[in-house]
Amino acid sequence: MLRFELTTQLMRLRTLIALACLAGAPVAAGLALAPSAGHRNGAESGLFGASPYSALNHTMASLQFIGPLLLPIVVALLATTIASADRDWGVRRYLYVAPVTRARLLAAKLAATAVATFAAVLCVVATGLVAGLVIFGWHPFHILGAADLTTATAIGRTLLAVGYLALCMLAMAALAFTLGLLLPRGAEALAGAVALVVVASILNGQRVLHPLAVVLPTHYWQNWVGLFDPAGATGMFVGTVNQLATIAVSVACCGVILWRRDPAA
């Protein structure tokens, strides 16, 4: 079942185009910043300002740029497709007759969703790193207003940041997957997931609605940026707990949806 989900979903033209868009963003940004190699990116601050200094700088700046919107949209697209495609095609009942138990079907789809999510995150990391190596070269990780990081420290923090962002995207995938099982069509589920990201971004910018925003998993997606800030990272532990809780609740909801009714109807 897992091989079937991966081959039928990840190799589709729509999926390849979505991954290509993710890969193209770091490359385009690198080419645009090529004249600034080794220097600050204009008046920008943080990771964006230090992006032209090295390959790792460019990689993390690319993740910060893509992470809040483009990456979760692509992850939502992959998750909703895996959740709803066989129902949209009208073949889910045949899977049950095969027989494929609902537990096995859910496990395979969740595993395929996790693989697709990691593939999307690693796509950004890999292309950002390759583009950064070609355009900016390998140099110490530069932090504006602080000392450069050693190679070992920079790599360690990069791995921690990528792992944290991957967990955040798994939470996004879990929510989108749940919508894919719940709503009648995959397109509706994708629209709902995108609406969630957009609304959550708006809530994050409103101080009055801060108590509501902190409940949403999207509120913590950018907390890893503090790993490369002189002030240090804050909120990553709370963010990790929030993402794990979101995943657990979503998976439980998926089980209830499959067991309580026939989504193929």
C-alpha positions as CSV (number, residue, x, y, z in Angstrom):
1,M,0.0,0.0,0.0
2,L,2.8,2.4,0.9
3,R,4.6,1.8,-2.4
4,F,1.3,2.2,-4.3
5,E,0.6,5.6,-2.6
6,L,4.1,6.9,-3.2
7,T,4.2,5.8,-6.9
8,T,0.7,7.0,-7.8
9,Q,0.9,10.4,-5.9
10,L,4.6,11.5,-5.8
11,M,5.2,10.8,-9.4
12,R,2.2,12.7,-10.7
13,L,2.8,15.7,-12.9
14,R,1.1,18.0,-10.4
15,T,3.4,16.9,-7.6
16,L,6.5,17.3,-9.7
17,I,5.5,20.8,-10.7
18,A,4.8,21.7,-7.0
19,L,8.2,20.4,-6.0
20,A,9.8,22.2,-8.9
21,C,8.3,25.5,-7.7
22,L,9.9,24.8,-4.3
23,A,13.2,24.1,-5.8
24,G,13.0,27.1,-8.1
25,A,12.6,29.7,-5.3
26,P,16.1,29.3,-3.7
27,V,17.7,29.2,-7.2
28,A,16.0,32.4,-8.3
29,A,16.8,34.1,-5.0
30,G,20.4,33.0,-5.3
31,L,20.7,34.4,-8.9
32,A,19.1,37.7,-7.8
33,L,21.6,38.1,-4.9
34,A,24.7,36.9,-6.9
35,P,26.1,40.5,-7.3
36,S,26.1,40.8,-3.5
37,A,28.1,37.6,-2.8
38,G,30.1,38.0,0.3
39,H,28.3,41.2,1.3
40,R,25.2,42.2,3.2
41,N,21.9,42.1,1.2
42,G,21.1,45.8,1.2
43,A,19.4,47.0,4.3
44,E,17.9,43.6,5.2
45,S,18.5,42.2,8.6
46,G,18.6,38.7,10.1
47,L,18.9,35.7,7.8
48,F,17.8,37.7,4.7
49,G,20.5,40.2,5.2
50,A,23.2,37.6,5.7
51,S,22.0,35.4,2.8
52,P,24.8,36.2,0.3
53,Y,27.6,35.3,2.7
54,S,27.6,31.5,2.4
55,A,25.8,28.4,1.1
56,L,24.3,27.7,4.5
57,N,23.3,31.3,5.0
58,H,21.4,31.1,1.7
59,T,19.8,27.8,2.6
60,M,18.4,29.0,5.9
61,A,17.3,32.3,4.4
62,S,15.4,30.3,1.7
63,L,13.7,28.2,4.3
64,Q,12.7,31.3,6.2
65,F,11.3,32.9,3.0
66,I,9.4,29.8,1.8
67,G,8.4,28.4,5.2
68,P,5.4,30.6,6.1
69,L,3.4,30.2,2.9
70,L,4.7,28.4,-0.2
71,L,6.0,25.3,1.7
72,P,2.8,24.7,3.7
73,I,0.7,25.1,0.6
74,V,2.7,22.5,-1.3
75,V,2.6,20.2,1.8
76,A,-1.1,20.7,2.0
77,L,-1.5,19.9,-1.7
78,L,0.4,16.6,-1.3
79,A,-1.4,15.6,1.9
80,T,-4.9,16.3,0.6
81,T,-4.1,14.5,-2.7
82,I,-3.0,11.4,-0.8
83,A,-6.0,11.5,1.5
84,S,-8.7,12.0,-1.2
85,A,-7.4,10.9,-4.6
86,D,-8.6,7.3,-4.5
87,R,-12.0,8.5,-3.3
88,D,-12.2,11.1,-6.1
89,W,-11.2,8.4,-8.6
90,G,-14.0,6.2,-7.2
91,V,-11.7,3.3,-6.3
92,R,-11.7,3.4,-2.5
93,R,-14.5,0.8,-2.2
94,Y,-12.5,-1.5,-4.4
95,L,-9.6,-1.2,-2.0
96,Y,-11.8,-2.3,0.9
97,V,-13.0,-5.3,-1.1
98,A,-9.4,-6.2,-2.1
99,P,-9.4,-6.6,1.0
100,V,-7.5,-3.7,2.4
101,T,-8.4,-3.0,6.0
102,R,-9.1,0.6,7.0
103,A,-6.3,0.5,9.5
104,R,-3.8,-0.6,6.8
105,L,-5.2,2.0,4.4
106,L,-4.8,4.8,7.0
107,A,-1.4,3.7,8.0
108,A,-0.1,3.6,4.4
109,K,-1.6,7.0,3.6
110,L,-0.2,8.6,6.7
111,A,3.3,7.1,6.0
112,A,3.1,8.3,2.4
113,T,2.1,11.8,3.7
114,A,5.1,11.9,6.0
115,V,7.4,10.8,3.2
116,A,6.0,13.5,0.9
117,T,6.3,16.1,3.6
118,F,10.0,15.3,4.3
119,A,10.6,15.3,0.5
120,A,9.1,18.8,0.2
121,V,11.3,20.2,3.1
122,L,14.4,18.5,1.8
123,C,13.7,19.8,-1.7
124,V,14.1,23.4,-0.4
125,V,17.2,22.5,1.7
126,A,19.0,20.6,-1.1
127,T,18.4,23.2,-3.8
128,G,19.2,26.1,-1.5
129,L,22.4,24.4,-0.5
130,V,23.4,23.5,-4.1
131,A,22.5,27.0,-5.4
132,G,24.4,28.6,-2.4
133,L,27.5,26.5,-3.1
134,V,27.6,27.4,-6.7
135,I,26.8,31.1,-6.3
136,F,28.3,32.0,-2.9
137,G,30.6,29.2,-2.0
138,W,31.2,27.5,1.4
139,H,32.2,30.0,4.1
140,P,31.6,30.4,7.8
141,F,28.0,31.0,8.7
142,H,27.7,34.7,9.1
143,I,25.4,36.3,11.7
144,L,24.8,40.1,11.4
145,G,25.9,41.8,14.6
146,A,27.6,38.7,16.1
147,A,30.6,36.4,15.5
148,D,30.5,33.9,12.7
149,L,29.5,30.3,13.7
150,T,32.0,27.5,13.4
151,T,31.2,24.9,10.8
152,A,30.2,22.3,13.4
153,T,27.9,24.7,15.2
154,A,26.4,25.9,12.0
155,I,25.7,22.4,10.7
156,G,24.2,21.4,14.1
157,R,21.9,24.3,14.3
158,T,20.9,23.8,10.6
159,L,20.0,20.2,11.3
160,L,18.0,21.3,14.4
161,A,16.2,24.0,12.4
162,V,15.4,21.7,9.5
163,G,14.1,19.0,11.9
164,Y,11.9,21.5,13.7
165,L,10.5,22.9,10.5
166,A,9.8,19.4,9.2
167,L,7.8,18.7,12.4
168,C,5.9,21.8,11.8
169,M,5.1,20.8,8.2
170,L,4.1,17.3,9.5
171,A,1.5,19.1,11.6
172,M,0.3,21.0,8.5
173,A,0.2,17.8,6.6
174,A,-1.9,16.1,9.3
175,L,-4.4,18.9,9.3
176,A,-4.7,18.9,5.5
177,F,-4.9,15.1,5.5
178,T,-7.8,15.2,7.9
179,L,-9.6,17.7,5.7
180,G,-8.9,15.5,2.7
181,L,-10.7,12.6,4.4
182,L,-13.5,14.8,5.8
183,L,-14.5,17.0,2.9
184,P,-16.2,15.6,-0.3
185,R,-13.5,16.7,-2.7
186,G,-9.7,17.1,-2.6
187,A,-9.9,20.6,-4.0
188,E,-12.2,21.7,-1.1
189,A,-9.8,20.2,1.4
190,L,-6.8,22.1,-0.2
191,A,-8.8,25.3,-0.2
192,G,-9.6,24.8,3.5
193,A,-6.0,24.1,4.3
194,V,-4.8,27.2,2.4
195,A,-7.4,29.3,4.1
196,L,-6.2,28.1,7.5
197,V,-2.6,29.2,6.7
198,V,-3.8,32.6,5.5
199,V,-6.1,33.3,8.4
200,A,-3.5,32.1,10.9
201,S,-1.0,34.5,9.4
202,I,-3.4,37.4,9.8
203,L,-4.1,36.4,13.4
204,N,-0.4,36.4,14.2
205,G,-0.2,40.0,13.2
206,Q,-3.1,41.1,15.5
207,R,-2.2,41.7,19.1
208,V,-5.8,41.7,20.2
209,L,-6.2,38.1,18.9
210,H,-2.9,36.9,20.3
211,P,-4.6,34.4,22.8
212,L,-6.3,32.7,19.8
213,A,-3.2,32.8,17.6
214,V,-1.0,30.9,20.1
215,V,-3.3,27.9,20.0
216,L,-2.7,27.4,16.3
217,P,0.3,25.4,15.2
218,T,1.2,28.0,12.5
219,H,2.1,30.5,15.3
220,Y,5.3,28.6,16.1
221,W,6.5,27.8,12.6
222,Q,9.2,30.4,12.5
223,N,10.6,29.9,16.0
224,W,13.7,28.1,14.6
225,V,14.9,31.4,13.2
226,G,16.2,32.3,16.7
227,L,18.8,29.6,16.4
228,F,20.7,32.0,14.1
229,D,19.9,35.2,16.1
230,P,22.3,36.7,18.7
231,A,19.4,36.8,21.1
232,G,19.0,33.0,20.8
233,A,16.0,30.8,20.1
234,T,12.8,31.0,22.1
235,G,9.5,29.1,22.0
236,M,10.8,26.0,20.3
237,F,9.9,23.6,23.1
238,V,6.3,25.0,23.3
239,G,6.2,24.9,19.5
240,T,7.3,21.2,19.5
241,V,4.6,20.3,22.0
242,N,2.0,22.2,20.0
243,Q,3.0,20.4,16.7
244,L,3.0,17.0,18.3
245,A,-0.4,17.6,19.9
246,T,-1.8,18.8,16.5
247,I,-0.5,15.6,14.8
248,A,-1.9,13.4,17.5
249,V,-5.4,15.0,17.4
250,S,-5.4,15.0,13.6
251,V,-4.5,11.3,13.4
252,A,-7.1,10.4,15.9
253,C,-9.7,12.4,13.9
254,C,-8.6,10.5,10.7
255,G,-9.2,7.2,12.5
256,V,-12.7,8.2,13.6
257,I,-13.6,9.5,10.1
258,L,-12.6,6.2,8.4
259,W,-14.2,4.0,11.1
260,R,-17.4,5.9,11.6
261,R,-18.4,6.5,8.0
262,D,-17.6,5.5,4.4
263,P,-15.6,8.4,2.9
264,A,-16.1,6.9,-0.6
265,A,-19.8,7.7,-0.4
